Amino acid sequence: MSAPTYHPSDAAHAGRLLKPEEAAERLNVSLRFIRRLCHERRLPYTKVGKFVRFDASELEAWITAQRVEPAHGEGGDPRRRTSGDRPA
C-alpha cells in the first residue's frame, strides 16, 4: 500500500495557504501592512514552523467581515451642515 500522492489541485479543496506576499497582493496593500496586521492580531494567520501563512478562505471571510455598509437615511454625513442648519 503506497502513501497518497499530493496533487496541487487538492489545495483548492483543502484550503489554499497563501504566503504573506500573496496575501498583500490579494488585498492590494504593502507587505509591511500585512505584517502589521499580523502583529496586531487583526488578520487571521497560521504558523507553519517559522513561516506565516494565510488560509485563502479565511482571508476572504475576513475581507467580507471588514465591509462597511453605506449609511442609509437622509442627510448622509451628520457632520455636514445643510443650508437650513446655519445659524442666523
NORPEGI-V878650 format. One record per backbone hydrogen bond with DSSP energy under -1.0 kcal/mol. NH is the residue of the N-H (numbers start at 0). CO is the residue of the C=O. Records with the same first field share a line. If there is no record, write none. Layout:
NH=CO / CO
This chain:
9=6
10=7
13=9
14=10
17=53
22=18
23=19
24=20
25=21
26=22
28=23
33=29
34=30
35=31
36=32
37=33
38=34
39=35
40=37
41=36
45=52
47=50
50=47
52=45
53=17
55=15
58=54
59=55
60=56
61=57
62=58
63=59
64=60
65=61
66=63
79=76
84=81
